[in-house]
Amino acid sequence: MGRITETVRTSILISALLAGSICAESADDYWPAWRGPQASGVAPMGKPPLTWSETENVKWKAPVPGEGTSSPIVWADKIFFLTAIKTDRTGTPTEAPASAGNAPVPFHGGQAPKNAYKFDLVCVDRATGRTLWQKTAREDVPHEGTHPNHGFASYSPVTDGAHVWASFGSRGVHCYDLNGEHKWSRDLGRMTIKMAFGEGSSPALAGDALIVVMDHEGESFIHALDKSTGQTLWKQPRDEDTSWATPVTADVNGKMQVVVSATKLIRSYDLRTGELIWQCSGQTANVIPSPIVAFGTVFCTSGFRGSALQAIELGRTGDLSGTDAVRWQANKGTPYVPSPVLCGDNLYVCSVNKAVVFCYHARTGKANFVEQSLPEVGEIYASPVGAADRIYFIGRKGTAQVIRNAGHFEILAANKLDDEFDASPAIVGSELYLKGKRNLYCISEQ
């Protein structure tokens, strides 16, 4: 099973204990970040329902304000997500910092809006779905448009149980405590996204650092910010085009690394200094799926105009391209938008944006099964999740199918809700949280 480093888990747990906001034994009991407590898409303590519908196993259903594909995170009794709310105010975008290295904005795709948006962090009560608080981190006119399926709030927040961090990319990075009190904000500059398709690389928490990647058509950077103050710990330029993958941390021989998958190169940085440790080529263009770390290996995948799945050995240095540090790889049936999920020794990927599943033994690269269709799911953007030896696939049109976590393909259930889903699920205990375009659902056996 994939894992966040013990250093990161300890940091999360200590912060939460000091805040008095945790009654569970570890962060594994919650879903504190994009892709869950172990950055693998799996809830190790989760036991959500197998079946649901609009009339079965819906504990509550609450309307979602605004628009955006931000996936929810969960800590203790609170759920958090981001949203963008269109206002009646018109104007021009706020001028970006002169030092940000911004490139001219090409309007290849979606047209830049004329109206201002409120970029909000929303906190919802886990027990009832009632909004506890909603804070506007920034109100601004976006400087460019987005893909029609994307919106202006595709980032997911991250929490350590004491604070929650929300990145809106070109609209800044913002920190709040769990009661909604604003702590700090940083403007890291304006991005120019390929084809004006929209932003969405979520921040990652690594000990005392918040890692923010800004890969775009201008000058790309990776930032390590002090999570308490927002001040820069280090900043490194990146020779990269637009990518959307969220970074992942790895403990390699007692030293923390930050791994970022992208179009030109996968790169690993020393968390303490920001120095580049290793790099490896081999991914496709438009990298969206986030890496997974397990078994001394990082698994990186992409699937736009090609297919790439690489299992790269950690502990190496230098340029690993074409070396035996790539333990195994696959060049067929890899995902464009959905990230993979690692459950036990099994690594699951979707083919492009289709509900066609490939499963590999993660340690060896042996295919358990390939090209197995989930016929009722259709197109899929949400990343699959795992719990209780099941893998949950959520389709864009509201149909979900569940398969067994096994070396063979077995469909266990098909479920349908009256909504559309691009955000990825979260699992905590016996509850599955599904954020649709219109509603946030809590799925739990009643």
N, C-alpha and C positions, 0 to 999 in steps of 0.2 A: 504494500500500500504506500502511496506517495506520502511524503511528510514534510511539514515545515520543520526547520531545525529546532532542536531542544532549546537553544538560546532564545529563539523567537517566542516559543511557547512559554518559557519561563518568564520572559519580559511581559507578555500579555497577561499571564496569571497574576504576577506580583502587582502590576498596575491596577488590575481589577480588584484585588483583595484590599489594596490601600484605599480604593474608592468605595469599598463596602457594597459593591454592586453585583457580586457574584456569590452564588450559593452552591454552584456545582463544583466538581473537583478540578476541572480543567477546561481550557478553551475548546477541547474536543466536543464538549456538550453543546456548543453554540455554532453559529455560522458567521464568524467575525469579519470575513473578507470575501472578495470575489474568489470563487472556486472552493470556498469552505475552509475549515480549520486546518487542513493539511495541504491546501493548495492543489488537491487532487480531484476535486469534484465529489468527494465521498464524505458522508457524515458517519463516523465510526460508531457513534452511539445512537444513530437514528433507527427508528422503526415506524415509518409512515405507512398509511394505508396502501393496499394493493389496488383497490378500486375506488372510484368516485364518479359523481356526475353533479348536475345542478341540484339534484334532490337527494343525493347520497353522500355522506361523509364530508359535507361542507360545514365546518364549525362556524365560520362567518365569512362574509363577502362585503368588501368596503370599496367605495368608488376611489379611483386614482385621480388626483388633481393634475392638471397640465398634461404634458406629453414627454415621452422619452423612454428609452429601453434600458434604463438603469436597473440592474438586478438588485434585489433586496439583500441586506445582511441582517443578522439577528444577534442580540446579546441580552441575556437575562430576560426581562419582560418587555423589551423594546425591539421594534423592527425599523430599519432605516433604508431610505432610498432617495435618489435625486430626481428632480423633475424640472421642466422648463414651462413657464406659464406665459402665454402671449398676452400683452397688455394693449391698451388703446393708445399709448404714447408712441409717437413717431419721432425719428431723429436720425442722427448719425452715430456710428460706433465710437466709443471712447478711444482716444488715441493710445496706442500701445507704448510701453516704455521704449525710449530711443535705443537702449542698449540691448534690446532683445534680438536684434539681427533679423528683423522681419522682412520677408520678400514681398514684392507686389502681389496682390490678390487676383488670381485668374478665376473668372467665373465660368468654368467649364461645365459644371453640373448644376446643382440647385442654385437658384437666384438668391442673393442676399436679401433678407427681409427688411422691410422699412419700419416695422414695429419693434419696440423694445420687448424683451422677455425678462421675467423674474426667474432667476436661477436659485431654486429652493432645495433645501435639505428637509426631508419630511421624517418625522418620528411617529410611529404607530404603536398602539398598545397591543401586545401579543394576545392578550386574553379576549379582546373584543373587536379589534380592528379600528377602534376610535383613534383619530388623530390626537396625539398628546401635544405636539408642537410642530410648527412649520416655520423655518427661518429663511429669509431671503439673503443669500450670500452676496448677490450682486444683481443689479438691474441694468441691462445694457441692450443695445441694438447689435445683434451678431454681425460681424464684418463679412461673413460669407454664408452661403446656404448649406444644406445637407442633402444627402440621398433621401428620397421620399420614405424609405423604410427605417431611417436612422433617427432623426430628430436632434435636438440640442442638449439632451441629457442622457448620454449612453454610458457614462462612467458609473462605477459602483463605489460606494464609500468603503471605509475600513475603520475598525475600532479595536482598541485594546482593553475595553471594559471600563475605561475611565473617560476617554475622549473619543470623538469620531471625526474623521478627516474626510472632506469632500473636495474632489478636484473637478472643476468645470473647464480645465484646459486653458483656453484663451481667456476665460473669465476668472482665472485664479484658483488658488488652493486655499481652503478654509478649514479652520479647526474650531470645534465646539465641544463642550462637555455634554454628558448624556442628558442633562436637563435643558439643553438648548442655549446655554450661555456662550457667547462668542469669545474665543480666546485669541485667535490671530488669523490674518489673511496675508497671502503673498501673490503678487502678480508676476508671473514668470515669462510674460510676453505673449505675442499673438502668433498662432500657427496658421499655415497655409496648407490645407489638406488637398491631396490629389483629387482632382475632379470635383472639388467642393463636396466630398462625400460625408463629411462630418468627423468629429473627434471621438475618442473613446478608450484610450489606454488607462485602465484604472491604476491608482497608486497602490503601492505595496508597503507594508510595515516590516521593518527589519531591525529588531532591537529598539534603539533610541532614534532610528532614522526613518523618515518617510521617503520612499523612492518614487520619483516622478519622471516618466520618460516622455519626451516631446519630439517624436519623429515626424517630420513633415517635409514640405517642398522647399522650405527655407533652411536656416541653420538649425540642425537638430542637436538636442542635448539630453543628457541624463543628469538629474539633480538628486542629491541626498540632502534633505532638510532635517534640521533638528525638530523632532516631533513636538517638543514642548514650546518652542519659540517661533518656528518657521524659518529661522536663519539658515543660510547655506552652510552645510558641512563640507561638501565638495560638489563640483560641477564639471562634467566632461563633455566635450563636443563629440558628435557622432556623425560619421559620413553615411547617412541613411536617408532614404526617401520615406514617404508616409508608411507607417506601420501602426497596428492597433493592439499588438500583444501586450499583456500586462506582465511586468517582471516577476521573477520568482527568486527566493533566497535558498541557499544551500550551505550546509556546514560541511566543509571539506577539510578533514584532518584538523579540526578544531578552529578553523578560520572561516569566517563568513564570506560568501560570494553572492553577488547579484547577477542573475542570468537574464539576458534580454534576447528574445528571438526577433529577427527582422529580415528584410528582403536581401540585403547584401551579405550580412554576416550575423550569426549568433555570437554574442559576446558575453564574457563573464568578467565582472569587476570586483576588486577587493572592496568590501563594504567599508573598511576603516579609512582607506586612502583614495579610493576611486580609480586606482591603477588598473589597467587592462591586464587580465591574467591569461586569458586564451580567447581565441576566436575560431569560427568554423563556418565555411560556406555550405550551401546546399539547399536552402529554402527557396520557395517560389516567390513571386511578387505578391504585394498586398497581404503581408502576414498579419493575421488576426488571432488565431488560436494561441493560448498561453501555454508556456512549458509546464512540465510536471517533473519533480525531482523525487527519485526513489532508487534504492539499491546501488548507490554510488553512481547514478546515471541521471542525465537530464534528457527528457523526451521532448523533441520539438517537431511541430508539424504545421503544414500549410497546404493549400489546395487551389490556388487561383492560377489558371492556365498552366497546369502541371500538378504533380503530386509529390510530396516530400514528407517522410517520417524518419527522423534520425534519433538514434539512441546513442548519446555521446558520453563517454566515460569522464567522470569528474576526477580531479587530481592532476590533470595534465596542464601544461603551459605552452604558450606560443600559438602558432597557426596549426590547427588540427585538421584542416581541410584535406581530404583524401588519405588520411592516416588511419591506423588501426584503433585510434581513439573513438572512431565511429563504430560502436560494437555491432550494430545491425541497422538496417534501413529498409524502407519500403517505398515504392514509387507508384503506387496505385491506390485509389480509393481513400484519399486523405481529405480532411475537411477544409472548407473555405472559411466559414464563419464559426461553427461550433468548436469549442475546445474539446480535447479528449477527456476521458475519465479513466482513472486507474483504481481498480477495486481488487485488492489482493494482488495476485500476480498477473491479472488480466487488464490489458490496455485496450479500450474501446474507442474507435473513431468512426465518424460518419463520412460518407463519400460526398465531397463538395458540400452542398446544402440539401442533400437528399437524405431521407431516412433509410439509407442503405448502410448496414453496419459491418465493419471489419473488426475482428478481435484477435489480438496478438498476445502470446506469452511474453511479458515485458522483460524478463531476464534473458531470454534466448532469441526472441524475434520470431519464433515459430508461430505460424498462423493457426489459431484455434478454429476459426471459421472466417469466411470472406463473403462479401456481396450478399448478405442476408437482408431481405427487405422487410420493413415495417409498413405494410401497405396502407394502413389507415392514417399514418402520421403525415405523409406528404412532405412538403418543404419544411426544413428545420433551421432555425437560427439559434434557438436556445441551446446552451451546452447541456449535455446529459449529466445526470447526477446519480450517485449510488448510495444505497443503504440496505442493511438487512439482506445482503447477498442478492440484491435486485438492482437493475439499472433502469432509470426512468428517462424516457425520451418524450419531449414535449413539442408538438408540431405547431406551426404558425397559425393554423386555423382552429386550434383548440382541442384537437385530438391527441391523446397521449397513449403510448404503449410501453409496457413494462416487460423486460426480459429477465431471465435468471442469470446471475453471475456464475458462469460455468464455462467449461471448455467446449461446450456445444451450444447451439442456438435453440432457445426455447422461449416462446412468447407466453407470458403469464396472464396478461390482462390488457384490455383496451378501454380507454375512458374518454369522455367528451365534456367540454364546458363551452358555454355560449360566449366566448371571447376570443381574442387573437393574442398570441404569445410570441414575443421575441426576446424578452428578458429571461434569464436563466433561473431555475428554481433554487430554493434554499430549504434545507431540512434541519429541524431541531427536534430531537426526541421523537414523539409520535406524530409530529406535525410537518406537513409539506406546504411550503408557501409558493404560490404561483401568482406572478404579477402580470396581468394582461394589459391591454391598451386601455381598458375601461375600469377594471376592477382588480383588487388584490384579494386572493382567496387564501383562507386557511383550511387545508384539507386535513381532517382528523377523524378517526372513528368515533361515531356518536353512540 
